[in-house]
Structure formats: C-alpha cells, structure tokens
Amino acid sequence: MQSKLAMFLVVFICLTTIFSSITFYVISPKPNQPFIGLGVFSHEGLQGYVPSNMTITPPQTLDWNLTVTNRTGKEQFMMVIVRIGNTTTSSPNVTSPATLPELGRIERFVNDGETSNINFSWTVESTNQTGSLVLLNLQINGSSVSSCQSVGSACVGAVSGSRFRLIFELWTLDPASGSFQYGYPGEISQVGTWLQVWFMVSS
C-alpha cells in the first residue's frame, strides 16, 4: 500500500512539474528585440526598389508616403535624411550613414507601438548638363534643392541614361548628447536603417 502511495506521489509531482513548466512557458511574455521600421510607398506603385525602368520626365511630381514604425519600448524623436546617389556612389550600411549630398530632413515624434505616415512630395524640375554628367534641380516638400549640394566639393550626377537613387536614412535623437545619431538604439549599439529607390530622368 505504501509503495503504491509513493508511486502515486512521484507521478503526481512529475506531472505537476511538467504542466507547471508548460503553463509558465505559455503565459510568459516572449523576449522581443527593439526595432524601428522604415518604409516608402506610393498609391501609383513603386518600381524603383531595385534598378528598373522607373523613368521621370521633368517637370514631374511624385507623391509618396514614408512610414516609420516604432517598436523600441519608448517614444522616439526621429529624423529621416534624404540623400541623392547614383550607381557608383557608396551606400549607407548598418553602422555608417552615406557621405552624399543631403536633399532634406523630416523630423517626427513617434510613440512606442505607433506608425507615423509622412507625406513625401518631390519634383524633378529640370536638369543641367555638365560635361558628360546630368545634374538635377529638384523640389523636396516645397524646398528647392540640387544634386550638387555641397559635401566638400562633390556633386552627384549621372551619365545620360544612367540611374539616380534617392536614399532615406533613419536617425534618432540621443537624449544624453542632445544630438541625432544614425540609426536607432539597439540592445548593444545603434542599428543603421536605410532604404533607396532608383530612378532615371529622361531629357
């Protein structure tokens, strides 16, 4: 009789331990990694995420939307820097922004768990030919800019028939320094986030 009782207690304790472990696993919050997502879309569709046939004829205006999704666990003050590049210029990466002409900045507060939709209207107003390079005169959200904005003495142009690209970089405000840092605060360090859209300009 005592051996049966002992066996029952052993089985009961084992089953209780197993079911307790399963219950704890199921109801425990899953670990999540903080992130900020950056996207761009157009109601007319985008064909320029990879080099393709998106061709713009000046003066042509495109109305896009940028989306910024905050899943970092706290409110973030963010900035999107818009740059111009071509097929030969270096891209940003996960640790460093691009060293390319800046066309504009857009700043937003985004609460944790929210997605901010940002209107991005841009126009290729005209082109200039300098030697074999085509340079662009643009308007970004109402401000006139050029693909020859000063970064040292650099200008970004493209040989006629070649592609340009708009580069969008995400920056976040670091409260400790009071300045914007490229990317967003990850678990260990800043995580660079960027995207690009390719396009050609017809003469």
N, C-alpha and C positions, 0 to 999 in steps of 0.2 A: 504493500500500500504506500509506504513512504517513498519507494523508488518511482512509483507512478506519479506521485505528487511532485517529486523533484524533477522528473522529466517534463511534466506539465509546466512547472515554473520556468525551466530552462527554455522551452519552446515559446512560452508566453513572453518572456523577456526578450528573446531574439526577435520575435515578430514585432513587438512594441518598438524595439530599437530601429528595425528596418522601416516600419511605417512612419516613425517619428522623423527619420532621416529624409525619407521621400517627401513628407509634408513640409519640412524645413526648406528643402531644395525648391519645391514648387512655389511656396509663398515668399521666399526671399527675393528682394529686388536684385535684378540682374546687373552685373557691372556694365557700365557704359563708358565709352570714350567720348570726351567733349569734341565737338566739331562745329565748324561754320561752313555751310554750303553756299556756293556762288554759281549762278546760272544766268543765261540770257536767252530770251525767246522773242519771236515776232509772230503776230497773227497771220502774216503772209508766209511764214515759214522761213527757216534759215538753211541755206545751202553751204555755209562757209565754215562749218566747224573743222572740216578738213579742206585742203586746197581743192577747189572745184570750179564751177562756172558761174559764180555769183559776180555779175558784171554791173557796174554802176555807171550811168551816163549823166555827167554834170549838166545842169544843177539838179540833183536828185536827193530827196529827203527820205530817210528811213526812220520809222518809229519802232523802237524796240523796248523791251522791258528787262531790267536786271532784277534778279531775285537774290536776296541774302537771307539764309535761314540760320538762326542762332540756336545751337544746342550745347552751349558751354556751361549751363548752370547758373549764369548770371547775365545781367544786362550788359550789352557791349555798345560802345561808340565806335562806329566803323567808318572807313573811308575806302571808296573804290577809286583807284587811279587809272585813267585811260591813257594808253600809250599807242604810238604808231610804229609798226615794224614792217619788214619785208621778208623775202625768202632767205636772205643771208644774215640778218641780224640775230643776235643771241636772244634766247627766250629767258624768262624768269625760271626759277626752279623752286624746290621745296624749302630752300634756305636763303636765297638771294633774289631781290627784285631785278627787273631789267634796267639797263642803263640806256634807255631810249627816250626820245622826246615825249614829254608829257602834254597831252591834249586837254586834260581836265580832271577835276576831282569832284566826287559826290560824297557827302557825309550824311550819316543816319544813325540815330539811336535805335537799336533793335533789342527788345526784351527777350529773355530766355524763353524758348519754345515758340517764338513767333517767326514769321517770314515777312520781310519787307519787300514790296514791289516798287521799283524805281523806274520812272519814265526816262528813257534814253533816246533823245531825238538827235539825229546827226545828218548833216548835209555835206556832200562833196560839191562845193560851189563852183570851183574851176581848177584848172591845172596850169602849171608852169613848166616849160621845158628848159632844163639847164644841162647843156651838153647832151649826153645820152639819157639823162635821168628825167623822169616825170615827177614833179613835186605837187603836193595837194594843198589847196586852200579849202578849209573846212569850217563848218559851224557845228559846235557841240552844245546842245541845250541852250541855244541862243547866243553863244560866245564864239567870235571868230578866232580861229587858230590856223596854224600852218604845220605841215610835216617838216618844216625847217625851224621848229622851236629850238632854242639854244640848249644844247647839252655839250659843253665845251664848244667846239665849232662844228658839231655834227648835224647833218640833215639826213632825213630818211626819204629816199626816193626809190623809184623802181624803173627799170628799163621798160620802154613801151611794150605793153603786152604781158608784163610780169605782174606778180601779185603783191598786194599790200596785206597787212593784217592789223586789226585793232586788238590790243592786248588789255585785259581788265585784271588788275591786281587788287587783292583784298588786303587792307591794313586795319589794325585795331589800336585804340588808344591804350597806352600803358599808364595806369594811374600813378605808379611810383615815379616815373620820369616826366609825366605830363606830355609825352610826345607819342606820335603814331609809330607803330612798329609793323614791319611787313609780316603778313600772315595773322594767325590767331594763337592765343596761348594754349598749347597742348599740355600733356601730362608732364613732359620733360622740358620742352623748349617751344619756341614759336614754330608754327607749321605754315609754310608758304602756300597760298591758294591763288590760282590764277586761271584764266581761260583766254582763248583767242578765237577770232572769226576772220577768215580770209576773204578777200575780195579783189576784183580787178576794176580798173577805171578805163572806160572807152574814151577815145579822143574825139 
